[in-house]
């Protein structure tokens, strides 16, 4: 089964909400911009009923180069993770 494209998603949301596709695209882009800004500024963004994006620090660690088997040091870095809300898990599973 093929994944839903962004265009298909916007069309479905427009049909279900009664908004135009252009309005739906604007709303989704606005939510995305707010999410990025909030995660960068406060470290997390919550979309109720769906989940939250969280900025977290990952420690330095040792890894292995799969091509040569050589051990390498992987530097510490900051990453963004998404934690799915319990309501979303229950609805899907």
N, C-alpha and C positions, 0 to 999 in steps of 0.2 A: 504494500500500500504506500502510495506517494505521500510525502509530507506536504502540509498546507503551506503555500507560499504567502508572502506578506500581502500581495495583491488579493489573493483569495480570502485571507483573514479579514482584510478591510471590507471586502464586499459582503461577507457574512455578517460582520458586526453592523454594517450600515443597514442591511435588511432587517436584522433583529431589533435594532434600536430606533429605526425610523429616521435616522439622520442620513445626510448625503455622504457619499464615500469621501468627499473632500473634507467634510467636517470630522469624520472619524479619523482620517489621517492626521488632521491638525490636533485632535485630542490625544492620540497615541504619541505623537511627537512631543507634545507638551508634557505628558506624563513621563516619557523617557528622559527629557531634559531635566525635569525636577528630580527624578530618581538619581541621575548621575551627579547633579549638584549636591544633593543631600548626602549621598554616600561619600563624596569627596570631603564635604564640610563636617558632617556629624558622624560618619562611620557606618551609617545604616539608613535604609529606606524601607518602609513597610507598605505593602499593598494589601490591605485587609482582605482576608479570605483567600489570598493567593500565595503570599510568602513575603520574604524580605531579603534584600541585598545587604550583605555585611562585609565591611572592609576588615581584613584580619592580617596579622603579621605571621609569616611562615619562617621558622628557624632555619639556620644554615644546616646542611646535612651532607653526608657522603652518598655518592651515587656511583653507578657503573656505566661506562661507555659500552653500549651493546655491541658495537662493531669490533672493539678491541679487547673488551673485558677489563680495561684499565679503570682503576678507581679514580673518581674525580670529586672535587669539592663543589657543592652547589651552594651558592651564596644565599643569605637571608633576603627575603623580599616581601613586599606587601601585595596581597591578592584580594580579589573580590569573590565572595561565595554567595550562592543563592540557597536559602533555606525555605523549603516548601511549607506552607501553613498546614496545620493538622486538618482543617476543613477541606483543603484541596486534596490531601492524601486520602481522606475518607471518601470523598466524592469519586476519585479515580480508582482507588483500590476497593 
